[in-house]
Amino acid sequence: MIGVSLSSTGPLLPLFERRLGSGTVSASLLVTAYFTGSLAAMLLVAASRRPGRALLPWGIGLYAAGSLGVFAAHWLPALAAALIGGFGSGTVVLIVNSAFARQPSGVAPTNLLNGCFAVGTVAGPLVAEPSLALGRPYGFLLAALGAVLCLRVRAVADWPARCRLRRSESPRDGSAIWRKHKTGAPVMRSLVTFDH
């Protein structure tokens, strides 16, 4: 979701120019606001002593609200929404990357996480093309709905407390990140021990 919203912002600048009634420089302020919020979040979360699992739902919620605001709002409200969405995404990125990097199973979880982000960055411009034709940034709407769906997942409420894996149970090749659900369908288990 974050990859989609990040990579679709540039291609959507002409759309923002039309919707906001401004030039390229003014529309580019949305990008500036997003990355300013993201940087501020990373600095504040890194300095905070609150556990990551307490901050993660807030980060997802802010990201969803900001993405929805960029989709629906005009000019100053959209600028504020971009700042809020960036703050939420910065919070999520720092917490999740730190958590996956601390896994005893090696770099496999982090590589999987980065792979998911890469898929989003490829999908972003593809979503931007029909958005330009329809006149609305639907990639941000999809990102907001996806973030809301993440909040509805029960595991997020106490993540990562219920998703711990003891070092003795974790093979070094990282293959333990894939497990079979009781129905037989493969599911990915979050192996997170981030408590900062």
C-alpha positions in Angstrom: 0.0 0.0 0.0 2.8 2.4 0.9 4.6 1.5 -2.2 1.5 2.2 -4.3 0.9 5.6 -2.9 4.5 6.6 -3.1 5.1 5.6 -6.7 1.8 6.9 -8.0 2.3 10.5 -6.6 4.7 11.6 -9.3 2.6 10.4 -12.3 -0.5 12.0 -10.7 1.0 15.5 -10.5 -0.9 16.6 -13.6 -4.1 15.4 -12.0 -3.4 17.3 -8.8 -2.7 20.4 -10.8 -6.1 20.2 -12.4 -7.9 19.4 -9.1 -6.1 21.9 -7.0 -6.2 24.6 -9.6 -2.4 25.2 -9.2 0.8 24.9 -11.1 3.4 22.1 -11.0 5.3 23.7 -8.1 2.3 24.0 -5.9 1.1 20.5 -6.7 4.6 19.2 -5.8 4.0 20.5 -2.3 1.9 17.4 -1.7 5.0 15.3 -2.2 7.0 17.6 0.0 4.4 17.4 2.7 4.2 13.6 2.5 8.0 13.1 2.9 8.2 15.8 5.6 5.6 13.9 7.7 7.4 10.6 7.1 10.7 12.0 8.2 9.2 13.6 11.3 7.5 10.3 12.2 10.7 8.4 11.9 12.6 10.8 14.1 9.8 11.0 16.8 9.2 7.2 16.9 13.0 6.5 17.0 13.2 8.9 20.0 10.1 7.5 21.7 10.2 4.8 24.4 6.8 3.5 23.6 6.6 -0.1 22.3 6.2 -0.5 18.6 3.0 -2.6 19.0 1.3 0.4 20.7 2.2 2.8 17.9 1.6 0.6 14.9 -2.3 0.8 14.9 -2.0 4.6 15.2 0.4 4.7 12.3 -1.9 2.6 10.1 -4.8 4.8 11.1 -3.0 8.0 10.2 -1.9 6.6 6.9 -5.4 5.6 6.1 -6.9 9.0 7.0 -4.2 10.8 5.1 -4.6 8.7 2.0 -8.3 9.2 2.1 -7.9 13.0 2.5 -5.6 13.2 -0.5 -8.2 11.3 -2.6 -11.1 13.5 -1.5 -9.8 16.9 -0.5 -8.7 20.0 -2.3 -5.6 22.1 -1.9 -5.0 23.0 1.8 -6.9 20.1 3.2 -5.1 17.8 0.7 -1.8 19.3 1.8 -2.6 18.6 5.5 -3.8 15.1 4.5 -0.5 14.4 2.7 1.4 15.5 5.9 -0.8 13.2 8.1 -0.5 10.3 5.6 3.3 10.7 5.5 3.5 10.7 9.3 1.5 7.5 9.4 3.6 5.8 6.7 6.8 6.8 8.4 5.6 5.3 11.6 4.6 2.0 10.0 7.8 1.8 7.9 10.2 2.3 10.8 8.3 -0.1 13.2 7.8 -2.9 10.7 11.3 -2.7 9.2 12.9 -2.7 12.7 10.8 -5.6 13.8 11.6 -7.8 10.8 15.3 -6.9 10.9 15.4 -8.3 14.5 14.2 -11.7 13.6 16.5 -14.6 14.5 15.7 -16.3 11.1 18.1 -14.0 9.3 17.4 -11.6 6.4 14.6 -13.6 4.8 11.7 -11.7 6.5 13.3 -8.4 5.6 13.8 -9.5 2.0 10.1 -10.6 1.9 9.0 -7.2 3.3 11.1 -5.3 0.8 9.7 -7.5 -2.0 6.2 -6.6 -1.1 7.1 -2.9 -1.1 8.7 -3.3 -4.6 5.5 -4.9 -5.9 3.6 -1.8 -4.7 6.0 0.6 -6.4 5.5 -1.3 -9.7 1.7 -1.2 -9.2 1.6 2.5 -8.4 2.1 3.9 -11.9 -0.2 1.3 -13.3 -3.0 2.5 -11.0 -2.1 6.1 -11.8 -2.8 5.7 -15.5 -6.6 5.0 -15.2 -6.7 7.6 -12.3 -5.6 10.3 -14.8 -8.3 9.3 -17.2 -11.0 9.2 -14.5 -9.9 12.4 -12.8 -9.5 11.1 -9.3 -6.4 9.6 -7.5 -7.9 6.2 -6.9 -4.5 4.7 -5.9 -4.8 6.7 -2.6 -8.3 5.4 -2.1 -7.1 1.8 -2.5 -4.3 2.5 -0.1 -6.8 3.9 2.5 -9.1 0.9 2.2 -6.2 -1.5 2.5 -5.0 0.2 5.6 -8.4 0.0 7.1 -8.5 -3.7 6.3 -5.2 -4.1 8.2 -6.7 -2.4 11.2 -9.6 -4.9 11.1 -7.2 -7.8 11.2 -7.3 -9.1 14.8 -3.6 -9.9 14.9 -2.7 -6.2 14.6 -4.3 -5.4 17.9 -1.7 -7.3 19.8 1.0 -7.6 17.1 3.7 -8.7 17.7 2.9 -10.2 21.1 1.1 -13.2 19.6 3.5 -13.7 16.8 6.7 -14.5 18.6 9.0 -17.3 17.5 11.6 -18.7 19.9 15.1 -18.7 18.6 15.4 -22.4 19.2 12.4 -22.9 16.8 13.7 -20.7 14.0 15.9 -22.2 11.3 18.6 -19.9 10.1 17.5 -20.0 6.4 14.3 -18.2 7.3 12.1 -20.9 6.0 10.0 -20.8 9.1 8.2 -17.7 7.9 5.9 -19.9 5.9 3.5 -22.2 7.7 0.4 -24.2 6.8 -2.9 -22.9 8.1 -5.2 -25.6 9.7 -7.2 -25.6 6.5 -4.0 -26.4 4.5 -3.7 -23.0 2.8 -0.3 -21.5 3.1 -0.2 -18.3 5.2 2.7 -16.0 6.2 3.2 -15.7 9.9 4.6 -12.5 11.3 7.8 -13.2 13.2 8.1 -10.0 15.2 9.7 -9.2 18.5 9.9 -5.4 18.2 9.3 -3.9 21.6 11.1 -0.5 21.3 
